[in-house]
C-alpha cells in the first residue's frame, strides 16, 4: 500500500515536471532578455504624471516583469525616487508579483491557453483599479511615499551600471558612451535567467511541485468536490489561506492545478494565483511603512475585489471545459515513467541541472561568506574599516541587488558584499553607519550593526 502510494506520488511529480520544464526554461530565458535589453529609464519616464494614463502604463509594464512581492517593493521605491506618481507605483506593486513572463508561460504549460490569457488580464485590470483607488482616496499618502523615497538618493550612473556612488565615478568608463556588445548582453541575460532567477524561484518551484504531487495522490476527490457548488465560499477559503502565506507566481501554478483536479473551482484557483504571490504578511508590512497605511489597505482591497470578481467571472461566464485540468493531472497517477519521451527527460534533466547549479552556487556563496566573516573576526586590527551589518527583509536576488545599490550610494563606502542567505552586508570604507542604516531603510529593508 505504501509502495503504491510512493509510486503514484513519484509519477505525479514526474508528469507535472515534464509538462512544465520546457515552458519554464523558455519563460526564464525571455525574462532574462527583458532584464538586459529593456532600458530601466523606460519605466520611470512614462509613470510621472498623476493620471490614469500613468497608472495604466505602470500596470502594463509590471505584468511581464519577473519580480516577486519582496523584490517589487524596492523597485517601486526606486521608481518613486525617479519621479513616478504614487498611484502609478501602487499599480506597479499590484501587477508585477501576480505574473511575469515566466509564470505566464508556465501557466500555459499546465493550465492551458485560456488561463494563460485570463491571468495577466486579471492582474492588469486589478492593478489599474488599485492605482485609481490610490489616486482618488490616498492623496495624503503621497507625501509619505515621497519622503520615504527621498530619504536616500538612487545613485546609479547614467549608463545603467548600478551601485556606484557619484563621488567614485562611473565604473563603466568609456562604456558609458558605448553600450555593451550584443554577446555580453546575451551572457548577462543567460546569467540572470538561469542563475539569479533560478536562485529566487527554484526553491519555491520545487516546494510547489512537491505539494502539488502530494495533493494529487493524498487528498480524496470528495473533499473539495463537496464544495464545488459553493463557488464564493471556495474563493473565501482560498483567500484566508493565500493572504498570510507566501508563494511565488510560478510556484503557485502546480498547487492550483492539483487543487482544481480535486474539485476546486477555476475561479478559486485564479484567486490563489492572484492573491498568493501579491499579498503576504512580509510585503504588507513593508508597503504600509514605505507607501502609507491607507495605500496598503487600498492595495489589499483592490487585489481581493479583483481576484473575487474575475474568479466569479471564470466560474459563471466562461465555459468550464476551457479550464478542465482533471484529465491531464489525475491521469498522472496512472502513467509510468516509461510513458515519458526522451525529449521529456532531456528538458527535465536540463532544468534539474540548472537548478542544482544555481542553488549550489548560492550554498557555496553562503559558506564562503561565513569563512570570510571568521577571518574578519580574527584580523580585526587589519580591517578596521570593514563593518558587518545584519539586513532583514531580503528574500531574493532583487532584494540583494537593491540593498547593495543603497549601501554603495552612501558616502565613504568603497565596497560592499551582501549575502542573501546569512542576511548580512559586509561594508568596507569609512562611512556613517547611521546614514547607511537610513539609506537601507528607505529601500524598504531594516539594517543594524552586527554584534
C-alpha positions as CSV (number, residue, x, y, z in Angstrom):
1,X,0.0,0.0,0.0
2,X,2.7,2.4,1.0
3,X,4.8,1.4,-2.0
4,X,1.9,2.1,-4.3
5,X,1.3,5.5,-2.8
6,X,5.0,6.4,-3.2
7,X,5.0,5.2,-6.8
8,X,1.9,7.3,-7.6
9,X,3.5,10.3,-5.9
10,X,6.6,9.9,-8.0
11,X,4.7,9.5,-11.2
12,X,2.5,12.6,-10.5
13,X,5.7,14.6,-9.7
14,X,7.3,13.4,-12.9
15,X,4.3,14.2,-15.1
16,X,3.9,17.7,-13.8
17,X,7.6,18.4,-14.1
18,X,7.7,17.1,-17.6
19,X,4.7,19.4,-18.5
20,X,6.4,22.5,-17.1
21,X,10.1,22.0,-17.8
22,X,10.4,23.3,-21.4
23,X,8.0,26.2,-20.8
24,X,9.8,27.2,-17.6
25,X,13.1,27.3,-19.4
26,X,11.6,29.4,-22.2
27,X,10.0,31.7,-19.6
28,X,13.2,32.2,-17.7
29,X,15.1,33.0,-21.0
30,X,12.5,35.6,-22.1
31,X,12.7,37.2,-18.6
32,X,16.5,37.4,-18.9
33,X,16.1,39.2,-22.3
34,X,13.7,41.7,-20.8
35,X,16.0,42.4,-17.9
36,X,19.0,43.1,-20.1
37,X,17.5,44.7,-23.3
38,X,14.7,46.9,-21.9
39,X,16.2,50.2,-20.6
40,X,15.4,50.9,-17.0
41,X,14.7,54.5,-17.7
42,X,11.8,53.5,-19.8
43,X,9.8,52.7,-16.6
44,X,10.1,56.0,-14.8
45,X,9.9,58.0,-18.0
46,X,6.2,57.1,-18.5
47,X,5.0,57.0,-14.9
48,X,5.4,60.5,-13.6
49,X,2.0,62.2,-14.4
50,X,-0.6,61.8,-11.7
51,X,-3.3,60.5,-14.0
52,X,-4.9,57.3,-15.3
53,X,-2.6,57.1,-18.2
54,X,0.4,56.6,-16.0
55,X,-1.5,54.1,-13.9
56,X,-2.4,52.0,-17.0
57,X,1.2,52.2,-18.2
58,X,2.5,51.1,-14.8
59,X,0.2,48.1,-14.8
60,X,1.2,47.1,-18.4
61,X,4.9,47.4,-17.6
62,X,4.5,45.4,-14.4
63,X,2.7,42.4,-15.9
64,X,5.6,40.8,-17.8
65,X,8.4,41.6,-15.3
66,X,9.5,38.6,-13.3
67,X,9.6,40.2,-9.8
68,X,8.3,38.7,-6.6
69,X,6.4,40.5,-4.0
70,X,9.5,41.3,-2.0
71,X,11.6,42.3,-5.0
72,X,9.0,44.6,-6.4
73,X,8.8,46.9,-3.4
74,X,12.3,48.4,-3.6
75,X,11.8,48.6,-7.4
76,X,8.7,50.7,-6.8
77,X,10.6,52.8,-4.3
78,X,13.2,53.4,-7.0
79,X,10.5,54.4,-9.4
80,X,9.2,56.8,-6.8
81,X,12.6,58.3,-6.4
82,X,12.8,58.9,-10.1
83,X,9.5,60.8,-10.2
84,X,6.8,58.1,-10.8
85,X,3.5,59.1,-9.3
86,X,2.1,57.5,-6.1
87,X,-0.8,55.9,-8.0
88,X,1.5,54.5,-10.7
89,X,3.8,53.0,-8.1
90,X,0.8,51.3,-6.4
91,X,-0.4,50.0,-9.8
92,X,3.1,48.6,-10.4
93,X,3.1,47.0,-7.0
94,X,-0.1,45.2,-7.7
95,X,0.5,44.0,-11.2
96,X,4.1,42.8,-11.0
97,X,4.2,40.0,-8.4
98,X,1.0,38.4,-9.7
99,X,2.5,37.4,-13.0
100,X,5.7,37.6,-15.0
101,X,6.6,36.3,-18.4
102,X,8.0,33.1,-16.8
103,X,4.8,32.4,-14.9
104,X,2.6,33.2,-17.9
105,X,4.4,30.6,-20.0
106,X,4.3,28.1,-17.1
107,X,0.6,28.7,-16.7
108,X,0.1,27.8,-20.3
109,X,2.0,24.6,-19.8
110,X,-0.2,23.2,-17.0
111,X,-3.4,25.1,-17.2
112,X,-3.9,25.8,-20.9
113,X,-4.2,28.9,-23.1
114,X,-7.5,30.4,-21.6
115,X,-5.9,30.5,-18.1
116,X,-2.7,31.9,-19.5
117,X,-4.7,34.8,-21.1
118,X,-7.0,35.4,-18.2
119,X,-4.3,35.5,-15.5
120,X,-2.3,38.5,-16.8
121,X,-5.6,40.3,-17.9
122,X,-6.8,39.9,-14.3
123,X,-3.5,41.3,-12.9
124,X,-3.7,44.2,-15.4
125,X,-7.2,45.3,-14.6
126,X,-6.8,44.8,-10.8
127,X,-3.6,47.0,-10.9
128,X,-5.4,49.7,-12.8
129,X,-8.3,49.6,-10.3
130,X,-5.8,49.8,-7.4
131,X,-3.9,52.7,-8.9
132,X,-7.2,54.6,-9.5
133,X,-8.2,54.0,-5.9
134,X,-4.9,55.2,-4.6
135,X,-5.0,58.4,-6.8
136,X,-8.6,59.1,-5.6
137,X,-8.5,58.1,-1.9
138,X,-4.9,58.1,-0.7
139,X,-3.7,61.5,-1.6
140,X,-2.4,62.1,1.9
141,X,0.0,59.1,1.5
142,X,1.7,60.8,-1.5
143,X,3.9,63.0,0.8
144,X,4.6,59.9,2.9
145,X,5.9,57.8,0.0
146,X,7.8,60.9,-1.4
147,X,9.5,61.4,1.9
148,X,10.4,57.6,2.1
149,X,11.9,57.7,-1.4
150,X,13.8,61.0,-0.6
151,X,15.5,59.5,2.5
152,X,18.3,58.4,0.2
153,X,19.4,59.0,-3.4
154,X,19.5,56.4,-6.0
155,X,23.0,56.9,-7.3
156,X,23.1,54.7,-10.4
157,X,25.1,56.2,-13.1
158,X,23.5,57.3,-16.4
159,X,24.9,54.4,-18.3
160,X,22.8,52.0,-16.3
161,X,25.5,50.3,-14.1
162,X,24.1,50.0,-10.6
163,X,25.6,50.7,-7.3
164,X,28.4,53.2,-7.8
165,X,28.4,56.4,-5.8
166,X,28.9,59.5,-7.9
167,X,31.9,60.5,-5.9
168,X,33.7,57.4,-7.1
169,X,32.8,58.0,-10.7
170,X,31.2,55.7,-13.2
171,X,32.8,52.2,-13.2
172,X,32.0,51.7,-16.9
173,X,34.5,54.3,-18.0
174,X,34.3,54.7,-21.8
175,X,31.4,52.2,-21.9
176,X,29.2,55.0,-20.7
177,X,29.1,56.2,-24.3
178,X,29.4,52.8,-25.9
179,X,26.8,50.2,-25.0
180,X,27.9,46.6,-24.2
181,X,28.2,44.3,-27.1
182,X,25.3,42.0,-28.1
183,X,27.3,39.0,-26.9
184,X,27.9,40.4,-23.5
185,X,24.3,41.3,-23.1
186,X,23.2,37.8,-24.1
187,X,25.6,36.4,-21.5
188,X,24.1,38.8,-18.9
189,X,20.6,37.6,-19.9
190,X,21.6,34.0,-19.5
191,X,23.2,34.6,-16.2
192,X,20.2,36.5,-14.9
193,X,17.7,33.9,-16.3
194,X,19.4,30.7,-15.2
195,X,21.3,31.8,-12.1
196,X,19.6,34.7,-10.4
197,X,16.1,33.8,-11.3
198,X,16.7,30.1,-10.6
199,X,18.0,31.0,-7.2
200,X,14.9,33.2,-6.5
201,X,12.3,30.9,-7.9
202,X,13.9,27.5,-7.7
203,X,13.2,26.7,-4.1
204,X,9.6,27.7,-4.3
205,X,9.1,25.9,-7.6
206,X,10.4,22.7,-6.1
207,X,8.2,23.2,-3.0
208,X,5.2,23.9,-5.2
209,X,5.7,20.7,-7.2
210,X,6.2,18.6,-4.1
211,X,3.0,20.0,-2.5
212,X,1.1,19.6,-5.8
213,X,2.1,15.9,-6.2
214,X,1.1,15.3,-2.6
215,X,-2.3,16.9,-3.1
216,X,-2.8,14.8,-6.3
217,X,-2.3,11.4,-4.6
218,X,-3.3,12.1,-0.9
219,X,-6.3,14.4,-0.9
220,X,-9.6,12.4,-1.6
221,X,-11.6,13.7,-4.5
222,X,-14.7,14.1,-2.5
223,X,-13.2,16.7,-0.1
224,X,-13.2,19.6,-2.4
225,X,-15.8,18.2,-4.8
226,X,-18.4,18.7,-2.0
227,X,-17.7,22.4,-2.0
228,X,-17.7,22.8,-5.8
229,X,-21.2,24.3,-5.9
230,X,-20.3,26.9,-3.3
231,X,-18.1,29.0,-5.6
232,X,-17.8,32.1,-3.4
233,X,-17.1,30.0,-0.4
234,X,-14.3,28.3,-2.3
235,X,-12.8,31.7,-3.0
236,X,-13.1,33.0,0.6
237,X,-11.4,29.9,1.9
238,X,-8.5,30.3,-0.6
239,X,-8.2,34.0,0.3
240,X,-8.0,33.0,4.0
241,X,-5.0,30.7,3.3
242,X,-3.4,32.7,0.5
243,X,-3.2,36.2,2.1
244,X,-0.9,35.5,5.0
245,X,1.4,32.9,3.3
246,X,4.0,33.5,0.6
247,X,4.0,31.6,-2.7
248,X,5.7,32.9,-5.9
249,X,3.8,33.4,-9.1
250,X,5.4,30.3,-10.7
251,X,5.4,28.0,-7.6
252,X,1.6,28.6,-7.1
253,X,0.8,27.1,-10.5
254,X,1.2,23.3,-9.7
255,X,-0.6,23.8,-6.4
256,X,-3.6,25.5,-8.1
257,X,-3.7,22.8,-10.8
258,X,-3.7,19.9,-8.2
259,X,-6.5,21.6,-6.2
260,X,-8.6,22.0,-9.4
261,X,-8.1,18.4,-10.1
262,X,-9.6,17.6,-6.7
263,X,-12.6,19.8,-7.3
264,X,-11.6,23.4,-6.6
265,X,-13.4,25.7,-9.0
266,X,-11.3,27.5,-11.7
267,X,-12.3,30.8,-10.2
268,X,-11.0,29.9,-6.8
269,X,-7.8,28.7,-8.4
270,X,-7.4,32.1,-10.1
271,X,-7.9,33.7,-6.6
272,X,-4.9,31.6,-5.4
273,X,-2.8,32.6,-8.4
274,X,-3.5,36.3,-7.8
275,X,-3.6,36.7,-4.0
276,X,-0.9,34.2,-3.1
277,X,2.0,35.9,-4.9
278,X,0.8,39.5,-4.3
279,X,-0.4,39.6,-0.7
280,X,1.6,38.2,2.2
281,X,2.4,39.3,5.7
282,X,6.0,40.4,4.9
283,X,5.1,42.6,1.9
284,X,2.1,44.1,3.6
285,X,4.3,45.4,6.5
286,X,6.8,47.0,4.1
287,X,4.2,48.6,1.8
288,X,2.4,50.1,4.9
289,X,5.7,51.5,6.1
290,X,7.0,52.9,2.8
291,X,3.8,53.9,1.0
292,X,1.4,54.6,3.8
293,X,-1.3,52.7,5.7
294,X,-4.2,53.9,3.6
295,X,-2.4,52.8,0.4
296,X,-1.8,49.4,2.0
297,X,-5.5,48.9,2.7
298,X,-6.4,50.0,-0.9
299,X,-3.7,47.7,-2.2
300,X,-5.2,44.7,-0.4
301,X,-8.8,45.7,-1.2
302,X,-8.1,46.0,-4.9
303,X,-6.5,42.6,-5.1
304,X,-9.2,40.9,-3.1
305,X,-12.0,42.5,-5.1
306,X,-10.3,42.0,-8.4
307,X,-9.5,38.3,-7.6
308,X,-13.0,37.5,-6.5
309,X,-14.7,39.3,-9.4
310,X,-12.5,37.7,-12.0
311,X,-12.9,34.3,-10.2
312,X,-16.7,34.6,-10.3
313,X,-16.5,35.6,-14.0
314,X,-14.5,32.4,-14.7
315,X,-17.0,30.2,-12.8
316,X,-20.2,31.8,-14.2
317,X,-19.5,33.4,-17.5
318,X,-16.9,31.3,-19.3
319,X,-17.2,27.6,-20.5
320,X,-15.9,25.4,-17.7
321,X,-14.4,23.0,-20.2
322,X,-11.9,25.7,-21.1
323,X,-10.3,25.2,-17.7
324,X,-10.6,21.4,-17.3
325,X,-7.3,20.0,-16.0
326,X,-8.6,16.9,-14.2
327,X,-7.9,14.5,-17.0
328,X,-4.4,15.8,-17.5
329,X,-3.3,15.8,-13.9
330,X,-5.3,13.0,-12.3
331,X,-4.1,10.8,-15.2
332,X,-0.6,11.3,-13.8
333,X,-1.2,8.6,-11.2
334,X,-1.9,6.1,-14.0
335,X,1.2,6.9,-16.1
336,X,4.5,5.3,-15.7
337,X,7.9,6.8,-16.1
338,X,8.3,4.8,-19.3
339,X,5.5,6.9,-20.8
340,X,7.8,9.9,-20.9
341,X,9.6,10.5,-24.1
342,X,13.4,11.1,-24.5
343,X,12.6,14.8,-25.1
344,X,10.7,15.0,-21.8
345,X,13.7,13.5,-19.9
346,X,16.0,15.9,-21.7
347,X,14.1,19.0,-20.7
348,X,13.7,17.8,-17.1
349,X,17.4,16.9,-16.9
350,X,18.4,20.4,-18.2
351,X,16.0,22.1,-15.7
352,X,17.3,19.9,-12.8
353,X,21.0,20.6,-13.8
354,X,20.4,24.4,-13.9
355,X,18.5,24.3,-10.6
356,X,21.4,22.3,-8.9
357,X,23.9,24.7,-10.4
358,X,22.1,27.9,-9.2
359,X,21.2,26.6,-5.7
360,X,24.7,25.0,-5.3
361,X,26.3,28.4,-6.1
362,X,24.1,30.0,-3.6
363,X,25.0,27.5,-0.9
364,X,28.7,27.9,-1.8
365,X,28.5,31.6,-1.6
366,X,27.0,31.4,1.9
367,X,29.7,29.0,3.1
368,X,32.4,31.2,1.7
369,X,30.9,34.3,3.2
370,X,30.9,32.7,6.7
371,X,34.6,31.8,6.3
372,X,35.4,35.4,5.4
373,X,33.4,36.6,8.4
374,X,35.5,34.4,10.7
375,X,38.6,35.9,9.1
376,X,37.4,39.4,9.8
377,X,36.9,38.4,13.4
378,X,40.5,37.2,13.8
379,X,42.1,40.1,12.0
380,X,40.0,43.0,13.2
381,X,43.1,45.2,13.7
382,X,44.0,44.9,10.0
383,X,40.4,45.5,8.8
384,X,39.2,48.3,11.0
385,X,37.3,49.9,8.1
386,X,35.2,46.7,7.5
387,X,31.8,46.7,9.2
388,X,29.3,43.9,9.1
389,X,25.5,44.8,9.2
390,X,22.6,42.5,9.6
391,X,19.9,43.2,7.0
392,X,16.3,41.9,7.4
393,X,13.6,41.7,4.7
394,X,15.7,40.3,1.9
395,X,14.1,37.3,0.1
396,X,15.6,37.2,-3.4
397,X,18.4,38.4,-5.6
398,X,16.4,41.5,-6.5
399,X,16.4,42.4,-2.8
400,X,20.1,41.7,-2.6
401,X,20.8,44.0,-5.6
402,X,18.7,46.8,-4.2
403,X,20.5,46.6,-0.8
404,X,23.9,46.7,-2.5
405,X,22.8,49.7,-4.5
406,X,21.5,51.5,-1.4
407,X,24.7,50.9,0.5
408,X,27.1,51.8,-2.3
409,X,25.4,55.2,-2.6
410,X,26.4,56.1,1.0
411,X,29.4,58.5,1.1
412,X,32.6,56.8,2.0
413,X,31.6,53.2,1.1
414,X,34.3,51.6,-1.0
415,X,33.0,48.1,-1.4
416,X,30.1,46.0,-0.1
417,X,29.3,42.3,-0.1
418,X,25.7,41.4,0.6
419,X,24.9,37.8,1.4
420,X,21.3,36.8,0.9
421,X,21.4,33.5,2.9
422,X,23.1,34.9,6.0
423,X,21.2,38.3,5.7
424,X,24.4,40.3,6.2
425,X,26.2,43.1,4.4
426,X,30.0,43.5,4.8
427,X,30.9,47.1,4.1
428,X,34.4,48.4,3.5
429,X,35.3,52.1,3.8
430,X,35.0,54.9,6.3
431,X,31.3,55.8,6.3
432,X,28.5,57.0,8.6
433,X,26.7,53.9,9.9
434,X,23.5,55.8,10.8
435,X,23.4,57.2,7.2
436,X,23.8,53.7,5.8
437,X,21.0,52.3,8.0
438,X,18.7,55.2,7.0
439,X,19.5,54.6,3.3
440,X,18.8,50.8,3.6
441,X,15.5,51.6,5.4
442,X,14.5,54.0,2.6
443,X,14.5,51.0,0.2
444,X,12.1,49.0,2.5
445,X,14.6,46.9,4.5
446,X,16.0,47.1,8.0
447,X,19.7,47.2,8.9
448,X,21.6,47.2,12.1
449,X,25.3,46.8,13.2
450,X,26.0,43.1,13.7
451,X,27.3,42.4,17.2
